[in-house]
Amino acid sequence: MKSKNKKLPLELLVDIFEGIDGEIIELSKVFKKQKSMGEQKECQKLWVNRVNILLTSSSIIYLFIGENCQEIWSLILEEREFVEKIERLKEEEQLLEERVDLLEDETCELRKQIAKLFEEKRKKLNEKHKKTREK
């Protein structure tokens, strides 16, 4: 038995691609807003869910956007790595700021001790100088 290939109506194809464009625009808005790792993971879940629905709904869609979806997924993964790196750097920056604060406190304390030692030394020298004058 010979299978017949029926042509899809142009209106259906237009509707499919308008739907795809709408989904991509919505996802773009979501991706622009995300900043933290939690938001990044939510975007990934959203992307996977919507792409799976789109790609499994029609092989026609897959033919036209399958490769683009894979490229976008790669960009999402790169963005995730970037967000993770930023979060790591922020944590490291916080640790470094804490260390700097500790070092500044220690430096201040050492300066006070040095000033105290100089003052004691000056007093001793003055006393010694007085004693030698009196003799």
C-alpha atoms as a printed R data frame, in Angstrom:
    type eleno elety resid chain resno      x      y      z
1   ATOM     1    CA   MET     A     1  0.000  0.000  0.000
2   ATOM     2    CA   LYS     A     2  1.351  3.343 -0.999
3   ATOM     3    CA   SER     A     3  1.239  6.074  1.623
4   ATOM     4    CA   LYS     A     4  0.002  9.448  0.579
5   ATOM     5    CA   ASN     A     5  1.809 12.537  1.648
6   ATOM     6    CA   LYS     A     6 -0.754 15.175  2.287
7   ATOM     7    CA   LYS     A     7  0.395 18.743  2.210
8   ATOM     8    CA   LEU     A     8 -0.247 20.737  5.314
9   ATOM     9    CA   PRO     A     9 -2.295 23.861  4.832
10  ATOM    10    CA   LEU     A    10 -0.224 27.008  4.794
11  ATOM    11    CA   GLU     A    11 -2.308 28.452  7.634
12  ATOM    12    CA   LEU     A    12 -1.327 25.542  9.880
13  ATOM    13    CA   LEU     A    13  2.353 26.065  9.159
14  ATOM    14    CA   VAL     A    14  1.994 29.790  9.846
15  ATOM    15    CA   ASP     A    15  0.253 29.041 13.157
16  ATOM    16    CA   ILE     A    16  2.981 26.585 14.141
17  ATOM    17    CA   PHE     A    17  5.782 29.041 13.451
18  ATOM    18    CA   GLU     A    18  3.986 31.945 15.093
19  ATOM    19    CA   GLY     A    19  3.599 29.748 18.165
20  ATOM    20    CA   ILE     A    20  7.283 28.951 18.100
21  ATOM    21    CA   ASP     A    21  8.206 32.625 17.772
22  ATOM    22    CA   GLY     A    22  5.935 33.464 20.691
23  ATOM    23    CA   GLU     A    23  7.528 30.780 22.856
24  ATOM    24    CA   ILE     A    24 11.024 31.931 21.990
25  ATOM    25    CA   ILE     A    25 10.135 35.567 22.739
26  ATOM    26    CA   GLU     A    26  8.642 34.558 26.109
27  ATOM    27    CA   LEU     A    27 11.705 32.489 26.954
28  ATOM    28    CA   SER     A    28 13.989 35.364 25.952
29  ATOM    29    CA   LYS     A    29 12.203 37.656 28.405
30  ATOM    30    CA   VAL     A    30 12.605 35.098 31.174
31  ATOM    31    CA   PHE     A    31 16.303 34.571 30.428
32  ATOM    32    CA   LYS     A    32 17.024 38.296 30.506
33  ATOM    33    CA   LYS     A    33 15.560 38.553 34.008
34  ATOM    34    CA   GLN     A    34 17.403 35.641 35.605
35  ATOM    35    CA   LYS     A    35 20.427 36.435 37.738
36  ATOM    36    CA   SER     A    36 20.882 33.808 40.432
37  ATOM    37    CA   MET     A    37 21.594 30.102 40.211
38  ATOM    38    CA   GLY     A    38 18.052 29.258 41.323
39  ATOM    39    CA   GLU     A    39 16.579 31.429 38.589
40  ATOM    40    CA   GLN     A    40 19.001 29.865 36.108
41  ATOM    41    CA   LYS     A    41 17.787 26.370 37.011
42  ATOM    42    CA   GLU     A    42 14.158 27.480 36.682
43  ATOM    43    CA   CYS     A    43 14.920 28.815 33.205
44  ATOM    44    CA   GLN     A    44 16.509 25.524 32.247
45  ATOM    45    CA   LYS     A    45 13.464 23.572 33.401
46  ATOM    46    CA   LEU     A    46 11.171 25.940 31.531
47  ATOM    47    CA   TRP     A    47 13.262 25.679 28.381
48  ATOM    48    CA   VAL     A    48 13.440 21.880 28.454
49  ATOM    49    CA   ASN     A    49  9.704 21.590 29.053
50  ATOM    50    CA   ARG     A    50  8.713 23.956 26.256
51  ATOM    51    CA   VAL     A    51 11.192 22.588 23.752
52  ATOM    52    CA   ASN     A    52 10.089 19.019 24.437
53  ATOM    53    CA   ILE     A    53  6.473 19.994 23.873
54  ATOM    54    CA   LEU     A    54  7.314 21.830 20.661
55  ATOM    55    CA   LEU     A    55  9.609 19.196 19.225
56  ATOM    56    CA   THR     A    56  7.380 16.246 20.022
57  ATOM    57    CA   SER     A    57  4.253 17.945 18.715
58  ATOM    58    CA   SER     A    58  5.377 17.820 15.111
59  ATOM    59    CA   SER     A    59  8.280 16.517 13.103
60  ATOM    60    CA   ILE     A    60  7.878 19.566 10.884
61  ATOM    61    CA   ILE     A    61  8.800 21.778 13.799
62  ATOM    62    CA   TYR     A    62 11.827 19.626 14.554
63  ATOM    63    CA   LEU     A    63 13.040 19.969 10.972
64  ATOM    64    CA   PHE     A    64 12.932 23.740 11.205
65  ATOM    65    CA   ILE     A    65 13.992 24.520 14.761
66  ATOM    66    CA   GLY     A    66 15.659 21.398 16.159
67  ATOM    67    CA   GLU     A    67 19.174 22.629 15.465
68  ATOM    68    CA   ASN     A    68 18.383 26.100 16.788
69  ATOM    69    CA   CYS     A    69 17.014 24.576 19.986
70  ATOM    70    CA   GLN     A    70 20.248 22.655 20.460
71  ATOM    71    CA   GLU     A    71 22.261 25.842 19.970
72  ATOM    72    CA   ILE     A    72 20.092 27.694 22.466
73  ATOM    73    CA   TRP     A    73 20.475 24.826 24.947
74  ATOM    74    CA   SER     A    74 24.255 25.123 24.580
75  ATOM    75    CA   LEU     A    75 23.972 28.847 25.303
76  ATOM    76    CA   ILE     A    76 21.843 28.097 28.362
77  ATOM    77    CA   LEU     A    77 24.513 25.735 29.685
78  ATOM    78    CA   GLU     A    78 27.215 28.339 29.047
79  ATOM    79    CA   GLU     A    79 25.105 30.920 30.874
80  ATOM    80    CA   ARG     A    80 24.740 28.515 33.792
81  ATOM    81    CA   GLU     A    81 28.500 28.081 34.010
82  ATOM    82    CA   PHE     A    82 28.891 31.863 33.869
83  ATOM    83    CA   VAL     A    83 26.350 32.369 36.677
84  ATOM    84    CA   GLU     A    84 28.073 29.691 38.793
85  ATOM    85    CA   LYS     A    85 31.420 31.397 38.231
86  ATOM    86    CA   ILE     A    86 29.979 34.782 39.219
87  ATOM    87    CA   GLU     A    87 28.511 33.297 42.399
88  ATOM    88    CA   ARG     A    88 31.853 31.670 43.249
89  ATOM    89    CA   LEU     A    89 33.649 34.961 42.655
90  ATOM    90    CA   LYS     A    90 31.159 36.807 44.862
91  ATOM    91    CA   GLU     A    91 31.768 34.283 47.649
92  ATOM    92    CA   GLU     A    92 35.527 34.647 47.232
93  ATOM    93    CA   GLU     A    93 35.179 38.429 47.242
94  ATOM    94    CA   GLN     A    94 33.215 38.247 50.498
95  ATOM    95    CA   LEU     A    95 35.899 36.047 52.073
96  ATOM    96    CA   LEU     A    96 38.626 38.413 50.901
97  ATOM    97    CA   GLU     A    97 36.752 41.413 52.302
98  ATOM    98    CA   GLU     A    98 36.479 39.641 55.655
99  ATOM    99    CA   ARG     A    99 40.214 38.875 55.589
100 ATOM   100    CA   VAL     A   100 41.015 42.486 54.724
101 ATOM   101    CA   ASP     A   101 38.887 43.662 57.649
102 ATOM   102    CA   LEU     A   102 40.735 41.282 59.985
103 ATOM   103    CA   LEU     A   103 44.101 42.436 58.667
104 ATOM   104    CA   GLU     A   104 43.117 46.079 59.090
105 ATOM   105    CA   ASP     A   105 42.074 45.385 62.687
106 ATOM   106    CA   GLU     A   106 45.344 43.563 63.383
107 ATOM   107    CA   THR     A   107 47.336 46.360 61.730
108 ATOM   108    CA   CYS     A   108 45.570 48.957 63.841
109 ATOM   109    CA   GLU     A   109 46.283 46.965 67.000
110 ATOM   110    CA   LEU     A   110 49.950 46.568 66.034
111 ATOM   111    CA   ARG     A   111 50.260 50.316 65.392
112 ATOM   112    CA   LYS     A   112 48.847 51.004 68.841
113 ATOM   113    CA   GLN     A   113 51.352 48.597 70.400
114 ATOM   114    CA   ILE     A   114 54.214 50.191 68.463
115 ATOM   115    CA   ALA     A   115 53.117 53.665 69.551
116 ATOM   116    CA   LYS     A   116 52.924 52.470 73.160
117 ATOM   117    CA   LEU     A   117 56.420 50.951 72.954
118 ATOM   118    CA   PHE     A   118 57.832 54.160 71.458
119 ATOM   119    CA   GLU     A   119 56.206 56.183 74.218
120 ATOM   120    CA   GLU     A   120 57.690 53.900 76.898
121 ATOM   121    CA   LYS     A   121 61.106 54.100 75.240
122 ATOM   122    CA   ARG     A   122 60.869 57.911 75.066
123 ATOM   123    CA   LYS     A   123 59.967 58.081 78.764
124 ATOM   124    CA   LYS     A   124 62.912 55.852 79.685
125 ATOM   125    CA   LEU     A   125 65.276 57.956 77.589
126 ATOM   126    CA   ASN     A   126 63.965 61.142 79.216
127 ATOM   127    CA   GLU     A   127 64.457 59.637 82.682
128 ATOM   128    CA   LYS     A   128 67.946 58.491 81.771
129 ATOM   129    CA   HIS     A   129 68.739 61.912 80.354
130 ATOM   130    CA   LYS     A   130 67.496 63.593 83.566
131 ATOM   131    CA   LYS     A   131 69.643 61.310 85.717
132 ATOM   132    CA   THR     A   132 72.746 62.066 83.688
133 ATOM   133    CA   ARG     A   133 72.048 65.825 83.964
134 ATOM   134    CA   GLU     A   134 71.660 65.628 87.706
135 ATOM   135    CA   LYS     A   135 75.029 63.972 88.128
